């Protein structure tokens, strides 16, 4: 009787070890397969963060938290979207319901100011920021995160569209130089054009064109469906990895490919951030080498 019990106990223990091994192997595979930053990049980010005050760290973290959980910064960090926007409201526009944060919009603005103050710490050969004011109300400040390589490639791919809007036979490099320079006379022609916006924000050329035509002609028969992702992946209590939300023709191959791309992006972000410090991980993207 005791021998049988001992054998059964050993089998249970072995089975438990095997199960734990499988679970560990799964997590290890997902982390390696989906991880987009190196340990070296994490250490570089950690060294820089250590130089910031506690208040600056908090503000910078809120800025990127909103950029990833509210906007689509995460998909730009993953080289899926050429450009993503974050609305930065004035400090007195809204009161916070979170007692720990006096005003989250104020912290978002302050966080970006921290970034601007120390931007020489962080390489801009892979990602860049551009600041401008919304053309809708002429006062809402916006901060765009640009993936340099992908943005240049997107402009080159749709060069004729950009040249047509700008009305000049400029090269992709010249157009990109305009995009990162809000004081340029042609900047508004690019950033305020719904068609070019849709291309730059990763919504697909066809979707961008249809939406632009809808806006221009007020065609009621264009039934563009907004891809407002009910799907998202949640990490912890406050971090969400959202797919971009945009008007689209859901029947096209272009849109279906984008849906799959951004769904996969949420998964990649989840496994990249899982078990890591949020701010360290985000800043580590800026220290990854350019492909």
C-alpha positions as CSV (number, residue, x, y, z in Angstrom):
1,X,0.0,0.0,0.0
2,X,2.7,2.4,0.9
3,X,4.7,1.5,-2.2
4,X,1.7,2.2,-4.4
5,X,1.1,5.5,-2.7
6,X,4.8,6.5,-3.1
7,X,4.7,5.6,-6.8
8,X,1.5,7.7,-7.3
9,X,3.1,10.6,-5.4
10,X,6.2,10.5,-7.6
11,X,4.1,10.4,-10.7
12,X,2.1,13.4,-9.5
13,X,5.3,15.3,-8.7
14,X,6.8,14.4,-12.1
15,X,3.6,15.4,-13.9
16,X,3.6,18.8,-12.0
17,X,7.2,19.4,-13.0
18,X,6.4,18.6,-16.6
19,X,3.5,21.0,-16.5
20,X,5.6,23.7,-15.0
21,X,8.2,23.1,-17.6
22,X,5.7,23.4,-20.4
23,X,4.3,26.6,-19.0
24,X,7.8,28.0,-18.5
25,X,8.8,27.0,-22.0
26,X,5.7,28.7,-23.4
27,X,6.4,32.0,-21.6
28,X,10.1,31.8,-22.5
29,X,9.2,31.2,-26.2
30,X,6.7,34.0,-26.3
31,X,9.1,36.4,-24.6
32,X,11.9,35.6,-27.0
33,X,9.7,35.5,-30.1
34,X,7.8,38.7,-29.3
35,X,10.5,40.7,-27.5
36,X,11.6,43.8,-29.4
37,X,14.2,45.2,-27.1
38,X,17.5,44.0,-25.8
39,X,18.8,43.8,-22.3
40,X,21.5,46.3,-23.3
41,X,18.8,48.8,-24.3
42,X,17.1,48.3,-21.0
43,X,20.3,49.0,-19.1
44,X,20.8,52.2,-21.1
45,X,17.3,53.4,-20.4
46,X,17.7,52.5,-16.7
47,X,20.9,54.6,-16.4
48,X,19.2,57.6,-17.9
49,X,16.0,57.3,-15.7
50,X,18.2,57.1,-12.6
51,X,19.3,60.7,-13.4
52,X,15.7,62.0,-13.3
53,X,13.9,63.3,-10.2
54,X,11.0,61.2,-8.9
55,X,8.5,63.9,-10.2
56,X,10.1,63.9,-13.7
57,X,10.0,60.1,-13.8
58,X,6.3,60.1,-12.9
59,X,5.4,62.7,-15.5
60,X,7.5,61.1,-18.3
61,X,5.8,57.7,-17.4
62,X,2.3,59.3,-17.7
63,X,3.2,60.9,-21.0
64,X,4.2,57.5,-22.6
65,X,1.5,55.7,-20.7
66,X,-1.1,57.9,-22.4
67,X,0.7,57.6,-25.7
68,X,0.5,53.8,-25.6
69,X,-2.8,53.2,-23.8
70,X,-4.8,56.1,-25.4
71,X,-3.0,56.7,-28.7
72,X,-1.1,54.3,-30.9
73,X,2.5,55.0,-29.9
74,X,3.1,51.3,-29.3
75,X,2.4,50.4,-32.9
76,X,4.8,53.1,-34.1
77,X,7.5,51.7,-31.7
78,X,7.0,48.3,-33.3
79,X,7.4,49.7,-36.8
80,X,3.8,49.0,-37.7
81,X,2.6,52.6,-38.0
82,X,4.7,55.4,-39.6
83,X,3.3,58.0,-37.3
84,X,1.0,58.2,-34.2
85,X,-0.6,61.2,-32.5
86,X,-1.2,62.1,-28.9
87,X,-3.4,65.0,-27.9
88,X,-1.8,67.1,-25.2
89,X,-4.5,69.3,-23.5
90,X,-3.9,72.4,-21.6
91,X,-3.3,71.8,-17.8
92,X,-6.6,73.4,-16.8
93,X,-8.9,71.6,-19.3
94,X,-10.1,68.7,-17.1
95,X,-10.1,67.6,-13.5
96,X,-8.8,64.2,-12.7
97,X,-10.9,61.6,-11.0
98,X,-7.8,59.9,-9.8
99,X,-6.8,61.2,-6.3
100,X,-3.2,60.2,-6.9
101,X,-2.9,62.5,-10.0
102,X,-3.9,66.1,-9.6
103,X,-4.4,66.5,-13.4
104,X,-3.3,63.7,-15.8
105,X,-3.3,66.1,-18.7
106,X,-1.0,68.4,-16.9
107,X,1.3,65.4,-16.2
108,X,1.2,64.5,-19.9
109,X,2.3,67.9,-20.8
110,X,4.9,68.0,-18.1
111,X,6.1,64.5,-19.2
112,X,6.7,65.7,-22.7
113,X,8.5,68.8,-21.3
114,X,10.8,66.4,-19.5
115,X,11.5,64.6,-22.7
116,X,12.2,67.8,-24.5
117,X,14.6,68.9,-21.7
118,X,16.6,65.7,-21.9
119,X,16.0,64.7,-25.5
120,X,19.8,64.8,-26.2
121,X,20.0,61.7,-23.9
122,X,17.9,59.7,-26.3
123,X,18.9,58.8,-29.9
124,X,16.6,60.2,-32.6
125,X,17.9,58.1,-35.5
126,X,15.0,55.6,-35.1
127,X,12.2,57.7,-33.6
128,X,11.4,61.4,-33.7
129,X,8.8,63.7,-32.2
130,X,7.0,66.5,-33.9
131,X,4.8,69.1,-32.2
132,X,2.0,71.0,-33.9
133,X,-1.4,72.4,-33.3
134,X,-4.7,70.8,-34.5
135,X,-6.0,72.3,-37.7
136,X,-9.6,71.6,-36.4
137,X,-9.7,74.1,-33.5
138,X,-6.3,75.8,-34.1
139,X,-5.3,75.5,-30.5
140,X,-5.1,71.8,-29.3
141,X,-1.5,70.8,-29.0
142,X,-0.5,67.5,-30.6
143,X,2.6,65.4,-30.3
144,X,3.4,63.0,-33.1
145,X,5.8,60.1,-32.7
146,X,7.4,59.1,-36.0
147,X,9.2,55.9,-36.9
148,X,11.9,57.4,-39.2
149,X,12.7,54.5,-41.4
150,X,9.0,53.4,-41.9
151,X,7.8,56.9,-42.4
152,X,10.4,57.5,-45.2
153,X,9.5,54.2,-46.8
154,X,5.8,55.1,-46.7
155,X,6.4,58.5,-48.3
156,X,8.5,56.8,-51.0
157,X,5.8,54.2,-51.6
158,X,3.2,56.9,-52.1
159,X,5.4,59.6,-53.5
160,X,3.1,60.6,-56.3
161,X,0.3,61.2,-53.8
162,X,2.5,63.5,-51.6
163,X,3.9,65.3,-54.6
164,X,0.3,65.9,-55.9
165,X,-0.8,67.5,-52.6
166,X,2.3,69.5,-52.1
167,X,2.3,70.5,-55.8
168,X,6.1,70.1,-56.0
169,X,8.3,67.2,-57.4
170,X,10.1,66.8,-54.1
171,X,12.0,63.6,-53.1
172,X,11.0,61.4,-50.2
173,X,13.8,62.8,-48.1
174,X,12.7,66.4,-48.8
175,X,9.1,65.6,-47.9
176,X,10.2,63.9,-44.7
177,X,12.2,67.0,-43.8
178,X,9.0,69.0,-44.2
179,X,7.1,66.6,-42.0
180,X,9.4,67.1,-39.1
181,X,9.5,70.9,-39.5
182,X,6.2,72.4,-38.5
183,X,7.5,75.9,-39.5
184,X,7.9,74.9,-43.1
185,X,5.4,76.5,-45.5
186,X,4.3,73.1,-46.8
187,X,3.9,71.4,-43.4
188,X,0.2,72.3,-43.1
189,X,-0.4,71.0,-46.6
190,X,0.7,67.6,-45.5
191,X,-0.5,67.3,-41.9
192,X,-3.9,68.9,-42.6
193,X,-4.7,66.7,-45.6
194,X,-7.0,63.9,-44.6
195,X,-5.8,61.6,-47.4
196,X,-2.1,62.0,-46.5
197,X,-2.9,61.8,-42.8
198,X,-4.5,58.4,-43.3
199,X,-1.5,57.1,-45.1
200,X,0.9,58.4,-42.5
201,X,-1.1,57.1,-39.6
202,X,-1.2,53.6,-41.1
203,X,-4.8,53.3,-42.1
204,X,-4.1,52.2,-45.6
205,X,-4.2,54.2,-48.9
206,X,-7.6,53.0,-50.0
207,X,-9.2,53.7,-46.6
208,X,-7.5,57.1,-46.5
209,X,-8.7,58.0,-50.0
210,X,-12.3,56.9,-49.3
211,X,-12.4,58.9,-46.1
212,X,-11.0,61.9,-47.8
213,X,-13.6,61.7,-50.5
214,X,-16.3,61.3,-47.9
215,X,-15.2,64.4,-46.1
216,X,-14.9,66.4,-49.3
217,X,-18.1,65.5,-50.9
218,X,-20.2,64.6,-47.9
219,X,-21.3,61.4,-49.7
220,X,-23.9,59.7,-47.5
221,X,-23.7,56.5,-49.5
222,X,-20.1,55.8,-48.5
223,X,-20.7,53.6,-45.5
224,X,-17.3,53.7,-44.0
225,X,-17.2,51.6,-40.8
226,X,-15.0,52.8,-38.0
227,X,-12.6,50.1,-36.9
228,X,-12.9,50.9,-33.2
229,X,-11.2,48.1,-31.7
230,X,-13.3,46.3,-29.1
231,X,-10.1,44.2,-29.0
232,X,-7.3,45.2,-26.7
233,X,-4.8,43.5,-24.5
234,X,-4.6,44.6,-20.9
235,X,-1.5,44.5,-18.8
236,X,-2.1,45.2,-15.1
237,X,-4.8,47.6,-14.0
238,X,-4.0,50.7,-16.0
239,X,-2.0,49.7,-19.1
240,X,-3.8,48.8,-22.3
241,X,-2.4,48.0,-25.7
242,X,-5.0,49.2,-28.2
243,X,-5.3,48.6,-31.9
244,X,-5.6,51.8,-34.0
245,X,-9.2,53.0,-34.6
246,X,-10.0,54.3,-38.1
247,X,-12.7,54.5,-40.8
248,X,-12.3,51.7,-43.3
249,X,-13.8,49.5,-46.0
250,X,-13.8,46.3,-44.0
251,X,-14.2,44.2,-47.1
252,X,-10.9,44.9,-48.7
253,X,-7.7,42.8,-48.4
254,X,-5.8,46.0,-47.3
255,X,-8.1,46.4,-44.3
256,X,-8.0,42.8,-43.3
257,X,-4.2,42.8,-43.4
258,X,-4.1,45.9,-41.2
259,X,-6.4,44.3,-38.7
260,X,-4.2,41.2,-38.5
261,X,-1.1,43.4,-38.2
262,X,-2.4,45.5,-35.4
263,X,-3.9,42.6,-33.5
264,X,-0.5,40.9,-33.7
265,X,1.0,44.2,-32.5
266,X,-1.0,44.1,-29.3
267,X,0.3,40.7,-28.6
268,X,3.9,41.7,-29.2
269,X,3.6,44.7,-26.9
270,X,2.1,42.6,-24.2
271,X,4.9,40.1,-24.2
272,X,7.6,42.9,-24.5
273,X,6.3,44.7,-21.5
274,X,5.3,41.8,-19.3
275,X,7.2,41.7,-16.1
276,X,9.2,44.8,-16.9
277,X,9.2,48.3,-15.7
278,X,7.0,50.4,-18.0
279,X,9.2,53.4,-18.4
280,X,12.4,51.5,-18.8
281,X,10.9,49.3,-21.5
282,X,9.4,52.2,-23.4
283,X,12.6,54.2,-23.4
284,X,14.6,51.1,-24.3
285,X,13.0,51.2,-27.7
286,X,14.9,54.4,-28.4
287,X,18.2,52.6,-27.7
288,X,17.5,49.7,-30.0
289,X,19.7,49.7,-33.1
290,X,18.3,50.7,-36.4
291,X,17.8,47.7,-38.7
